[in-house]
Amino acid sequence: MSAAMRSAPAVDGGAAELAAAVRHCTATESPRELVWLRPTALPPGLDRPHHLKLLRDAASSRRDGVSRVFALPDGDLAVLAPPARPGSPGLFATLRAALDGALPEAELRRVLRPLRLPDEAGAVLVALEHSLGLDAVPAAPPRPPLDPATLAEAERALVQADVWPLHARQDVCRLPAEGGAAELLREDVRPLPAAVADRLLGGRDPAAAPALAARLAEAVAGRLLASLARPDWLGAPRALHLPLPLAGFSSAAFLRLDAALPRSLKPLLCLGVAAAEILDDPDGFGFSRDFARNRGYRLALEAPDPAALAVLPPGPLGVEVVRLPFTAALPRAPGPLPDLARAGAVEVVLAAADSSAAVAWGWQNGVTLFQGRVVQRRRG
């Protein structure tokens, strides 16, 4: 394999040049075919220098003055070409022919991934980040599980604790695709698992004990809700997005907050419910939803991926907001997000928008509300 890598075709650039080409195609709306070529995904028997040379030769065979080949740090190649002329094979067909039917379609798509610009610019930038290793997260060492004694101690500490330092706080902003300043809508406030574990649990892992973790989440949420009923917040209220366990809607802390808040302030609170909790207890969610909406609060569905939106359509569910995190797999995930975002019936917030690729993908799918490092940088 190394010999074949050394015999790679002449290239037009690397990662930086590919990113610039994607930006140019997006800005000028210039249609291009792009095929992401992953030689390392070839199965045993086809990963020999002969097959690699066939692919690499095919990648550089369309040197018509417009086609370009980009060599990436992990050994991948990105081949960019203008749309095929009528009657001529496209770029993907040219590369597939080099393997002469040696791979089933499912395996072939792991080696050759066809993409279109500018429509799939976000997916290209995500693939580029993966190739550069920017999405790699080192594995954390295992921690001992949460136990009842530690939970009881944490619950006692929470009675007087200031829990705001245990929460991540990020702006949710409108970022119009046509440019302009970021418009602040609200602040997303959610527990930081590592901070909660270090501050309250002595480093123990609540995820290893789901029943105890649910009690802990309710206690942390209750303490945060209690802080909103204090005069300092009531004197200077602001719009917040708060994830809330279903049990939290009937908790004493929520009922005390509800009694303290004037009706005019309740729409400032958008209460997020995880899709998994709704699926586990649909009747409990229905009761909590009706109670919260009748009192004037807004509700959000916290969906892990677009597939959850097909199971829990926001309209019939009765929520005003959908919060969806961006992941590297999202550009390839099926789901009703584009229609949902463009219809405007609910607000769609793309969370974890930590890169330009995430924002670009969101814009292409009708999303204009974002939360993540890109927003924080724009907000300064």
C-alpha angles and dihedrals in degrees: 000000000000091000090054091048089054090052093056116146124259110283136206097221146305139259098318093049092048091051090050091050091051091050091049093050091048095047094046096035089232110168115230138166115230127187120192107212118202110186091179090064092064110115122241110287094033096057093081123120090256094061093040090053091051091054095044092048090050090049091058098035095093095064094150097145092267105057114089136195122207122196113210130205097252094053097265122133126213114202117197122192140162117258113284118262116246109282094017125106115254125237095264092049090050092053094042090053089058089068091048096214094309093134132053113243094255092055092040091060090057090057099037119032115186117211135173129221135249092007095059100033091125092055091050092052091048090052089048092052089050091050090053091049092240093134095053114120118193114235115254118231114257117267130206113264124258112265132198095255093053091046092052090051091049092050090053091049091050093061090080102014126121100229098183092093088057091062134079112230120200133167119245106213141174110241108187114214090224091061134255137121123319111259113216113225104168145321121263111220118186136154119270104225093207093049092048091049094048097042102038109016106041089244095307118148115244092188089070090062108043097182092051090043090057091054091048092050090052091049093049091046091048092053091050091049089050090056090056090058091060121103094246093063095037089053093055107022122181136184113273138181109214124182107221130188113235089246088058093068091068096035123121090242093057093046091050090049091048090053092049097047120085112232090248092062099048096082087061088073117076108190115206123209122193116241090230091059092050091051092047094050113016093164092051090050092049091054093046092046094051092046094048096045093046088054092052104257123135121236131215132195110222102209122188093207141350091269088069089061090061090054094041107031107197096224099059089035090062102232129137099205137043118200115197125175119225115238134172089254095052098087089059097041118107118229146117097268100118094052091044095050096044094046090062095211090127134019112255115204118192105209126193088040090162099147141040087250091063093049092045091052090048093052091049089055097048097262119139101162115085141174125189145068094316090058092045091053091048090050091049 
